[in-house]
Amino acid sequence: MATREPSYVALHRTGELARRAETLVAALESCEMCPRTCRVNRLQDEHGYCRSGRRAKVSSFGPHFGEEAPLVGHGGSGTIFLTNCNLLCIFCQNYDISHLSEGVEVSPQRMAEMMLSLQQRGCHNINFVSPSHFVPQIVEALDIAAEGLRLPLVYNCGGYESVETLKLLNGVFDIYMPDAKYASAEVAEQLSGAADYPERMQESIREMHRQAGDLELDDGGIAVRGLLVRHLVLPNELAGTEDTMAFLASLSPNTYVNVMAQYRPCHRAAEVEAIARRPTPNEFQEAVRMALDAGLTRLDDRRTRLLFL
């Protein structure tokens, strides 16, 4: 369990959390939750790029033991897998959820019940997976759950965020866990249809770090607050690892980074020859070396210790 009271509890007690929820829900009338700025009326269930309407849609929820060690501990990370996505990468490993919209619509009350259930089951945090397009619904549900919820919240996103939306989450989420997918606009456009991804990713991670700072752990090694960044190594250096690590190190050499080796060709990856295979061991080793050379001191990857330390 968390060793200190999450910041959203104070926002709830003062009524600020309810006011934030009201502001965010009203903004769905012309949705600009993310950089896609579709401006559809989601209050009337009009769908933009993320194909999501007024209510949140959940694929599944439960304790998850495959996340980073500071999130998992002994009780697991309490994940709520949200349906749909604002990126729709062609190599998506969860395409059944993100592209095929597998899930059910839930009310704010039902989502609040999910959070409280995960707390009761002994999870260390509430981990919202792909929250970018459902921020209003999450905050709306949190204001209900906050009567009894005392776990840190994790914003587990693809890194394609609106700074304006993130500012409304200041004091709501304790832990930010974005992807840092690409350093190249051309690659981002080809693989995710988002040429502005590198710029949006960097400005949003700066805002996340401003709000939460470097990752903080309790005496048991469990994350309670801060920034944790994921970087998936792609074949043929398409992830732009060297530039990405230099950016993250410029935020702080103590930025906690998970250099991820689990890329495999999924969904439509075979359509692009450059990503139609797994990265080689040498490509992964070089990515880790780039992180170390950039001056980053907190790498999550367990293979790093075997390879370099």
Secondary structure, DSSP 8 states (H G I E B T S, - for coil): --SS--HHHHHHHHTHHHHHHHHHHHGGGG--SSTT-----GGGT---TT---SSEEEEEEEEESSS-HHHHTTT-EEEEEES--SS--TT-TTHHHHTT--SEEE-HHHHHHHHHHHHHTT-S-EEEES-GGGHHHHHHHHHHHTTT--S-EEEEE-S---HHHHHTTTTT-SEEEEB---S-HHHHHHHHS-TTHHHHHHHHHHHHHHHH-B-EE-TTS-EEEEEEEEEE--GGGTT-HHHHHHHHHHH-TT-EEEEE------TTGGGSGGGSS---HHHHHHHHHHHHHTT--EE--HHHHHHH-
